[in-house]
Amino acid sequence: MSAITKSFPGVRALDGVDLEVRAGEVHCLLGQNGAGKSTLIKVLAGVHQPDDGEITWQDRAVTLKSPIAAMRLGIATIYQELDLVEGLSVAENIFLGHEPTVAGFVVKGRTARTSATALLKRLGHPEIDAAGLVGSLSAAQQQIVSMARALSHDVRLIVMDEPSAALDPDEVDNLFRIVATLTADGVAVVYISHRLEEIRRIGDRVTVIKDGRTVAVGLPAKDTPTREIVALMTGRDVEHVFPQRPSESVSLSEPVLRVEGLSRDGEFAPLDLEIRAGEIVGLAGLVGSGRSEILETIYGARKATTGQVIVAGTRLRTGSVRAAVRAGVGLAPEERKAQALLMLESVTRNVSVSTLSRFSRGGWLDRGKERAAAQAATRELSLRPDNPEARVRTLSGGNQQKAVLARWLLRGCRVLLLDEPTRGVDVGARAELYAVIRRLADEGLAVLLVSSEVPEVLGLADRVLVLREGRVVHTAPAQELDEHRVLDLVMEGSPTP
């Protein structure tokens, strides 16, 4: 891809970007959210047509007029937001648009399932039922189905956009095994990730783009210093990613959140937990260990089998989101686009949606007050752009997350539940979010944090609960733990008495 440009109304997304990928290599594409990565790969996938520039495929200039045209050449793209059809089976999703045929007739049923099972086995996941509905699978399993769909074509180049975001360490290892197998067969991989440690492990070369321009091409992935990569991506050095913990202890204050004997059959065992104002408590564990289920049960989105949740002395009705929100509990869920945000609505409406009654009188909504209050909350979190009427779908991942946090800031919540708060967020925006989370805690919020990235839990939390198979196996101050110790516990640990 040479000198690729692409503009949208009022925005020049790409301004002469270059990308060169060799057969059999893993080429890492890095840049902050909003740098132009998504636009570039959509040009490569045939979704967008470039305004200028040239695409050369196997020594021949090509025009990719549609995703089908790209796929026919052997270019497949696996997007971060998986484009699967939840109401169809695994096999139907894998072969959607190019169903198996015999003598010109589409063959469904056993033939498609057999072929799908073979692909899933190749990916190391024979346990996924090809006849089962995609909607019943976990996020990690859906990622595997999306990869199987890409491999169902005769691909020579696969673009992977944040493929490890929903995977636990074992799943990431399996992903890297698959990538190594593909590249050994001469397949090229464009790998996009905000996790720089992954780039070291899997990458061969790196291209960095910033503000729609190429700022580095062909850097050695394993040898280029992290400081140099971060400086290229952000235009500045990021010295301290995690904010400093407060020097004063909060252990003497009364708990804001108390969880007593809380459990859900088949998801997590009885849990006892206390969090005080100004404290950040982290839940560390693998995907499937019950982390997200605990947060959603505290929030009332799932009904507990046993136990109770108490906020500031008030016992909440189990299974009631309304009761939790009224008591001052806010949740920023893992899938913010699907579970938290109204993507086609404005920033104002996304921030005010949990507080609309404050701005209504006699059945009429005072839009001026709504807008002013929402803008005050977003400015406090430095959300960019500072435009309350902007549609939230136009924001970067980090600013979308700030919109979710602003909602609960406006609501005046006492307890903030954060599930994967920096998923899909670049390194510069992460530092900003970490500072926001720490500041909210310093201002008196009780924060319960879930993250698949152990360094994030250890860097942000004051205290950490380590989960394994739905049980707490260890509790300790974050400063007494390191990444290796946590991984040993989640892999091998035995539940504490």
C-alpha positions as CSV (number, residue, x, y, z in Angstrom):
1,M,0.0,0.0,0.0
2,S,1.6,3.2,-1.2
3,A,0.7,6.8,-0.3
4,I,-2.9,5.9,0.6
5,T,-5.2,8.8,1.4
6,K,-8.8,8.7,2.5
7,S,-11.0,11.6,3.7
8,F,-14.5,11.7,5.2
9,P,-16.6,14.8,5.7
10,G,-14.5,17.1,7.8
11,V,-11.8,14.5,8.5
12,R,-8.7,13.4,6.7
13,A,-8.3,9.9,8.1
14,L,-5.3,8.8,6.0
15,D,-2.7,11.2,4.6
16,G,-0.3,9.2,2.5
17,V,0.1,6.0,4.5
18,D,2.6,3.2,3.4
19,L,2.4,-0.4,4.3
20,E,4.5,-3.3,3.0
21,V,3.9,-6.8,4.0
22,R,6.0,-9.9,3.0
23,A,4.8,-13.4,2.6
24,G,5.3,-15.5,5.7
25,E,5.8,-12.6,8.1
26,V,3.9,-11.1,11.0
27,H,3.7,-7.4,10.4
28,C,2.5,-5.4,13.4
29,L,0.6,-2.2,12.7
30,L,0.7,0.2,15.7
31,G,-0.8,3.5,16.4
32,Q,-3.1,5.2,18.9
33,N,-6.9,5.1,18.6
34,G,-7.8,7.6,15.9
35,A,-4.4,7.2,14.1
36,G,-6.0,5.7,11.1
37,K,-5.4,1.9,11.6
38,S,-9.0,0.9,11.2
39,T,-9.5,3.0,8.1
40,L,-6.3,1.6,6.6
41,I,-7.3,-2.0,7.1
42,K,-10.8,-1.3,5.8
43,V,-9.2,0.0,2.6
44,L,-7.2,-3.2,2.4
45,A,-10.4,-5.2,3.0
46,G,-12.3,-3.4,0.3
47,V,-14.7,-1.7,2.7
48,H,-13.4,1.8,1.8
49,Q,-12.1,3.0,-1.5
50,P,-9.0,5.2,-1.2
51,D,-9.0,8.7,-2.6
52,D,-5.5,8.3,-3.8
53,G,-2.6,5.9,-3.6
54,E,-1.9,2.4,-5.0
55,I,-2.4,-1.1,-3.7
56,T,0.0,-3.7,-5.2
57,W,-0.9,-7.4,-4.6
58,Q,1.7,-10.0,-5.6
59,D,3.5,-7.6,-8.0
60,R,0.2,-6.4,-9.6
61,A,-1.7,-3.2,-9.1
62,V,-5.2,-4.0,-7.9
63,T,-8.5,-2.2,-7.1
64,L,-10.4,-3.7,-4.2
65,K,-13.9,-2.6,-4.9
66,S,-15.6,-4.7,-2.2
67,P,-14.8,-7.1,0.6
68,I,-15.7,-9.9,-1.8
69,A,-13.1,-8.7,-4.2
70,A,-10.5,-8.7,-1.4
71,M,-11.5,-12.1,-0.3
72,R,-11.2,-13.6,-3.8
73,L,-7.6,-12.4,-3.9
74,G,-6.9,-14.1,-0.6
75,I,-7.2,-11.2,1.8
76,A,-9.2,-11.9,5.0
77,T,-9.9,-9.5,7.9
78,I,-10.8,-10.4,11.4
79,Y,-12.2,-7.3,13.1
80,Q,-12.0,-6.5,16.8
81,E,-15.8,-6.2,16.9
82,L,-16.7,-9.6,15.6
83,D,-19.2,-9.6,12.7
84,L,-20.8,-12.9,13.5
85,V,-24.6,-13.7,13.3
86,E,-25.6,-14.9,16.8
87,G,-28.8,-16.6,15.5
88,L,-26.9,-18.9,13.1
89,S,-24.9,-22.0,13.9
90,V,-21.1,-22.1,14.1
91,A,-20.9,-23.9,10.7
92,E,-23.3,-21.5,9.1
93,N,-21.2,-18.5,10.3
94,I,-18.0,-20.1,9.0
95,F,-19.3,-20.6,5.5
96,L,-21.6,-17.6,5.3
97,G,-21.5,-16.3,1.8
98,H,-19.6,-19.2,0.4
99,E,-21.5,-22.3,1.5
100,P,-20.2,-25.7,0.4
101,T,-21.6,-26.9,-2.9
102,V,-21.9,-30.2,-4.7
103,A,-22.7,-30.2,-8.5
104,G,-23.5,-26.5,-8.2
105,F,-26.0,-27.0,-5.3
106,V,-25.5,-25.5,-1.9
107,V,-24.9,-28.3,0.7
108,K,-25.9,-27.7,4.3
109,G,-26.2,-29.9,7.3
110,R,-23.7,-32.6,7.8
111,T,-21.2,-31.6,5.1
112,A,-20.9,-28.0,6.4
113,R,-20.6,-29.2,10.0
114,T,-17.9,-31.7,9.0
115,S,-15.9,-29.1,7.2
116,A,-16.4,-26.6,10.1
117,T,-15.3,-29.2,12.7
118,A,-12.1,-29.8,10.7
119,L,-11.3,-26.1,10.7
120,L,-12.0,-25.8,14.4
121,K,-9.8,-28.8,15.1
122,R,-7.0,-27.2,13.1
123,L,-7.4,-24.2,15.4
124,G,-7.0,-26.4,18.4
125,H,-10.7,-26.1,19.5
126,P,-12.5,-29.4,18.6
127,E,-14.8,-28.9,21.6
128,I,-16.7,-26.1,19.9
129,D,-19.9,-27.6,18.5
130,A,-20.2,-26.8,14.8
131,A,-24.0,-27.2,15.1
132,G,-24.4,-24.9,18.1
133,L,-25.5,-21.3,17.9
134,V,-22.8,-18.7,17.9
135,G,-24.8,-16.6,20.4
136,S,-24.3,-19.3,23.0
137,L,-20.5,-19.1,22.8
138,S,-18.1,-17.1,25.0
139,A,-16.3,-14.1,23.5
140,A,-13.1,-16.2,23.2
141,Q,-14.9,-19.0,21.4
142,Q,-16.5,-16.5,19.0
143,Q,-13.0,-15.2,18.2
144,I,-12.0,-18.7,17.2
145,V,-15.1,-19.1,15.0
146,S,-14.2,-15.8,13.3
147,M,-10.7,-17.1,12.6
148,A,-12.1,-20.4,11.3
149,R,-14.2,-18.3,8.9
150,A,-11.1,-16.6,7.6
151,L,-9.3,-19.9,7.1
152,S,-12.3,-21.3,5.2
153,H,-11.1,-19.2,2.3
154,D,-7.8,-19.7,0.4
155,V,-6.1,-16.8,2.3
156,R,-2.7,-15.5,1.6
157,L,-3.0,-12.5,4.0
158,I,-4.9,-12.3,7.2
159,V,-5.5,-9.0,9.1
160,M,-6.1,-9.5,12.8
161,D,-7.4,-6.5,14.7
162,E,-6.9,-6.9,18.4
163,P,-7.4,-10.7,18.2
164,S,-6.2,-11.4,21.8
165,A,-8.5,-8.8,23.5
166,A,-11.0,-11.4,24.8
167,L,-8.5,-14.3,25.3
168,D,-6.9,-15.6,28.4
169,P,-3.1,-16.4,28.5
170,D,-3.7,-20.0,27.3
171,E,-5.9,-18.9,24.5
172,V,-3.2,-16.3,23.5
173,D,-0.6,-19.0,23.4
174,N,-2.9,-21.1,21.1
175,L,-3.5,-18.0,18.9
176,F,0.3,-17.6,18.5
177,R,0.6,-21.3,17.7
178,I,-1.9,-20.8,14.9
179,V,-0.2,-17.7,13.6
180,A,3.1,-19.5,13.5
181,T,1.6,-22.4,11.6
182,L,0.1,-20.0,9.1
183,T,3.3,-18.0,8.5
184,A,5.2,-21.3,8.1
185,D,2.9,-22.0,5.1
186,G,3.7,-18.6,3.6
187,V,0.6,-16.7,4.8
188,A,1.2,-13.1,5.7
189,V,-0.3,-11.7,8.9
190,V,-1.0,-8.0,9.7
191,Y,-1.3,-8.0,13.5
192,I,-2.8,-5.0,15.3
193,S,-2.5,-4.9,19.1
194,H,-2.1,-2.4,21.9
195,R,-0.2,-4.9,24.0
196,L,3.4,-4.2,23.2
197,E,4.5,-7.4,24.9
198,E,2.6,-9.4,22.3
199,I,4.4,-7.5,19.5
200,R,7.7,-8.7,21.0
201,R,6.6,-12.3,21.1
202,I,5.0,-12.7,17.7
203,G,6.0,-9.8,15.4
204,D,8.7,-9.6,12.8
205,R,8.4,-6.0,11.7
206,V,6.5,-2.9,12.8
207,T,4.8,0.0,11.0
208,V,3.7,2.9,13.1
209,I,1.1,5.5,12.0
210,K,0.1,8.7,13.8
211,D,-2.5,11.2,12.8
212,G,-3.1,9.4,9.5
213,R,0.6,9.4,8.5
214,T,3.3,6.8,8.5
215,V,5.9,7.7,11.0
216,A,8.0,4.5,11.0
217,V,8.3,1.5,8.6
218,G,9.9,-1.9,9.0
219,L,11.1,-1.5,12.6
220,P,12.4,-4.8,14.1
221,A,9.6,-5.9,16.4
222,K,11.8,-7.7,19.0
223,D,14.6,-5.1,19.2
224,T,13.0,-1.7,19.0
225,P,12.9,-0.1,22.5
226,T,9.5,0.3,24.0
227,R,10.2,4.0,24.7
228,E,10.9,4.6,21.0
229,I,7.7,2.9,19.9
230,V,5.6,4.8,22.5
231,A,7.2,8.1,21.5
232,L,6.4,7.4,17.8
233,M,2.8,6.5,18.6
234,T,2.1,9.4,21.0
235,G,4.6,12.0,20.1
236,R,5.8,12.1,23.7
237,D,7.4,9.9,26.2
238,V,5.2,8.0,28.7
239,E,7.3,7.8,31.8
240,H,4.9,6.5,34.4
241,V,1.9,4.6,33.1
242,F,0.2,3.9,36.4
243,P,-0.5,6.7,38.8
244,Q,1.0,6.7,42.3
245,R,-1.1,5.1,45.0
246,P,-2.2,7.4,47.9
247,S,0.1,7.5,50.9
248,E,-2.7,7.5,53.4
249,S,-4.5,4.2,54.2
250,V,-8.2,3.9,53.8
251,S,-8.4,0.7,56.0
252,L,-10.0,2.6,58.9
253,S,-13.0,3.9,57.0
254,E,-16.3,2.0,56.9
255,P,-16.9,-0.2,53.9
256,V,-19.0,1.4,51.1
257,L,-19.6,-2.0,49.4
258,R,-20.0,-5.2,51.4
259,V,-20.6,-8.5,49.7
260,E,-21.5,-11.5,52.0
261,G,-21.7,-15.1,50.8
262,L,-22.6,-14.0,47.2
263,S,-22.7,-16.9,44.7
264,R,-24.2,-18.1,41.4
265,D,-24.5,-21.8,40.8
266,G,-22.1,-22.9,38.1
267,E,-20.4,-19.5,37.9
268,F,-18.7,-18.6,41.2
269,A,-18.6,-19.9,44.8
270,P,-19.7,-17.9,47.8
271,L,-17.7,-14.7,48.0
272,D,-17.1,-12.2,50.8
273,L,-15.7,-8.8,49.9
274,E,-15.4,-5.3,51.4
275,I,-14.4,-2.1,49.6
276,R,-13.9,1.2,51.3
277,A,-14.2,4.7,49.9
278,G,-11.0,5.6,48.0
279,E,-10.0,2.0,47.6
280,I,-9.5,0.1,44.3
281,V,-9.8,-3.7,44.6
282,G,-8.8,-5.9,41.6
283,L,-10.1,-9.3,40.6
284,A,-7.5,-11.3,38.7
285,G,-8.2,-14.5,37.0
286,L,-8.5,-16.2,33.6
287,V,-11.4,-15.9,31.3
288,G,-14.2,-18.1,32.7
289,S,-13.0,-17.7,36.3
290,G,-16.2,-15.8,37.3
291,R,-14.7,-12.3,37.3
292,S,-17.3,-10.6,35.0
293,E,-20.1,-12.7,36.5
294,I,-19.3,-11.3,40.0
295,L,-19.5,-7.7,38.8
296,E,-22.8,-8.3,36.9
297,T,-24.3,-10.0,40.0
298,I,-23.3,-7.2,42.3
299,Y,-24.9,-4.8,39.7
300,G,-28.1,-6.8,39.6
301,A,-27.8,-7.9,36.0
302,R,-27.6,-11.5,37.2
303,K,-29.6,-12.9,40.1
304,A,-27.5,-14.4,43.0
305,T,-28.1,-17.9,44.2
306,T,-27.0,-17.0,47.7
307,G,-25.7,-14.1,49.6
308,Q,-26.3,-10.3,49.7
309,V,-24.9,-7.0,48.5
310,I,-24.8,-4.1,50.9
311,V,-24.1,-0.5,49.8
312,A,-23.5,2.2,52.5
313,G,-25.5,0.1,54.9
314,T,-28.4,-0.7,52.5
315,R,-29.1,-4.2,51.5
316,L,-29.9,-4.5,47.8
317,R,-32.6,-6.6,46.2
318,T,-30.9,-9.3,44.3
319,G,-31.2,-9.3,40.6
320,S,-32.3,-5.7,40.4
321,V,-30.3,-3.2,38.4
322,R,-32.7,-0.5,39.4
323,A,-32.0,-1.1,43.1
324,A,-28.2,-1.1,42.5
325,V,-28.2,2.1,40.5
326,R,-30.4,3.9,43.1
327,A,-28.0,2.8,45.8
328,G,-25.1,4.3,43.9
329,V,-23.6,1.4,41.9
330,G,-22.4,2.0,38.4
331,L,-21.0,-0.6,35.9
332,A,-18.7,-0.1,32.9
333,P,-19.1,-3.5,31.2
334,E,-16.6,-5.4,29.2
335,E,-18.4,-5.0,25.9
336,R,-19.0,-1.2,26.1
337,K,-20.3,-0.9,22.5
338,A,-22.9,-3.6,22.9
339,Q,-23.8,-3.3,26.6
340,A,-23.2,0.3,27.6
341,L,-23.3,2.8,24.8
342,L,-26.0,4.0,22.4
343,M,-23.7,4.2,19.4
344,L,-25.9,6.3,17.2
345,E,-26.8,8.8,20.0
346,S,-24.9,11.9,21.1
347,V,-22.3,12.1,23.8
348,T,-24.9,14.1,25.9
349,R,-27.5,11.4,25.7
350,N,-25.0,8.6,26.5
351,V,-23.9,10.5,29.6
352,S,-27.3,11.5,30.8
353,V,-29.2,8.3,30.1
354,S,-29.1,7.2,33.7
355,T,-30.0,10.6,35.1
356,L,-32.8,11.8,32.7
357,S,-35.3,12.3,35.5
358,R,-33.1,15.1,36.9
359,F,-33.7,17.2,33.8
360,S,-37.4,16.5,33.2
361,R,-40.3,18.6,34.5
362,G,-43.9,17.7,33.9
363,G,-43.0,15.2,31.2
364,W,-40.7,17.6,29.3
365,L,-37.0,17.3,29.0
366,D,-34.9,20.4,29.5
367,R,-32.3,19.7,26.9
368,G,-30.2,22.8,27.8
369,K,-29.7,21.6,31.4
370,E,-29.1,18.0,30.2
371,R,-26.4,19.2,27.7
372,A,-24.7,21.5,30.3
373,A,-24.5,18.8,32.9
374,A,-23.2,16.2,30.5
375,Q,-20.6,18.5,29.2
376,A,-19.4,19.4,32.7
377,A,-19.0,15.7,33.4
378,T,-17.1,15.0,30.2
379,R,-14.8,18.0,30.6
380,E,-13.9,16.8,34.1
381,L,-12.6,13.6,32.4
382,S,-11.0,15.4,29.5
383,L,-13.2,13.6,26.9
384,R,-12.2,14.6,23.3
385,P,-13.5,16.1,21.2
386,D,-15.2,18.5,23.5
387,N,-18.4,18.4,21.5
388,P,-21.5,17.1,23.4
389,E,-23.5,16.7,20.2
390,A,-20.9,14.3,18.6
391,R,-22.2,10.8,18.0
392,V,-20.5,8.5,20.4
393,R,-19.6,6.0,17.6
394,T,-17.2,8.6,16.2
395,L,-15.1,8.6,19.4
396,S,-12.0,6.6,20.0
397,G,-12.1,3.6,22.3
398,G,-10.6,5.6,25.2
399,N,-13.0,8.5,24.8
400,Q,-16.0,6.1,24.5
401,Q,-14.9,4.6,27.9
402,K,-14.7,8.1,29.3
403,A,-18.3,8.7,28.2
404,V,-19.3,5.6,30.2
405,L,-17.4,6.8,33.3
406,A,-18.9,10.3,32.8
407,R,-22.4,8.7,33.0
408,W,-21.7,7.4,36.5
409,L,-19.9,10.6,37.5
410,L,-23.0,12.6,36.6
411,R,-25.2,10.0,38.5
412,G,-23.0,10.5,41.6
413,C,-22.3,6.8,42.2
414,R,-20.5,5.5,45.2
415,V,-19.4,2.2,43.8
416,L,-17.8,1.9,40.4
417,L,-17.5,-1.6,38.8
418,L,-15.0,-1.7,35.9
419,D,-14.8,-4.7,33.6
420,E,-11.9,-4.6,31.2
421,P,-11.7,-0.7,31.3
422,T,-8.9,-0.4,28.8
423,R,-9.9,-3.1,26.3
424,G,-9.1,-1.8,22.8
425,V,-7.5,1.4,24.1
426,D,-4.1,2.5,23.0
427,V,-1.1,3.1,25.3
428,G,-1.4,6.9,25.5
429,A,-5.2,6.8,26.2
430,R,-4.6,4.0,28.8
431,A,-2.4,6.3,30.8
432,E,-5.2,8.9,30.8
433,L,-7.8,6.4,31.9
434,Y,-5.6,5.1,34.7
435,A,-5.2,8.6,36.0
436,V,-9.0,9.1,35.8
437,I,-9.7,5.9,37.7
438,R,-7.2,6.7,40.4
439,R,-8.6,10.3,40.7
440,L,-12.1,9.0,41.1
441,A,-11.0,6.7,43.8
442,D,-9.1,9.5,45.5
443,E,-12.3,11.5,45.5
444,G,-14.1,8.8,47.5
445,L,-15.4,6.2,45.1
446,A,-15.1,2.5,45.9
447,V,-13.8,0.8,42.8
448,L,-13.9,-2.9,41.9
449,L,-11.8,-3.7,38.8
450,V,-11.6,-6.7,36.5
451,S,-8.9,-7.0,33.8
452,S,-7.3,-9.8,31.8
453,E,-4.0,-8.0,32.0
454,V,-2.3,-8.8,35.3
455,P,0.0,-5.8,35.2
456,E,-3.0,-3.6,34.9
457,V,-4.6,-5.1,38.0
458,L,-1.4,-4.9,40.0
459,G,-0.6,-1.4,38.8
460,L,-4.1,0.1,39.6
461,A,-5.4,-1.9,42.5
462,D,-4.6,-1.4,46.2
463,R,-5.7,-4.9,47.0
464,V,-6.2,-8.0,44.7
465,L,-8.4,-11.1,44.9
466,V,-7.1,-13.9,42.7
467,L,-9.8,-16.1,41.2
468,R,-9.5,-19.7,40.0
469,E,-12.5,-21.6,38.7
470,G,-15.0,-19.3,40.5
471,R,-13.2,-19.3,43.8
472,V,-10.9,-16.9,45.6
473,V,-7.6,-18.6,45.9
474,H,-5.6,-15.7,47.3
475,T,-6.0,-12.1,48.7
476,A,-3.2,-9.7,49.2
477,P,-2.1,-6.1,48.8
478,A,-1.2,-5.5,45.2
479,Q,2.4,-4.4,46.2
480,E,3.0,-7.9,47.6
481,L,2.2,-9.6,44.3
482,D,3.9,-9.8,40.9
483,E,2.7,-11.1,37.6
484,H,4.4,-14.5,37.9
485,R,2.9,-15.1,41.3
486,V,-0.6,-14.3,40.1
487,L,-0.3,-16.5,37.1
488,D,0.9,-19.4,39.3
489,L,-2.1,-18.9,41.5
490,V,-4.7,-18.8,38.7
491,M,-3.1,-21.8,37.0
492,E,-2.2,-24.1,39.9
493,G,-3.5,-22.5,43.1
494,S,-5.8,-24.2,45.6
495,P,-8.6,-22.3,47.2
496,T,-7.8,-20.8,50.5
497,P,-9.9,-21.9,53.5
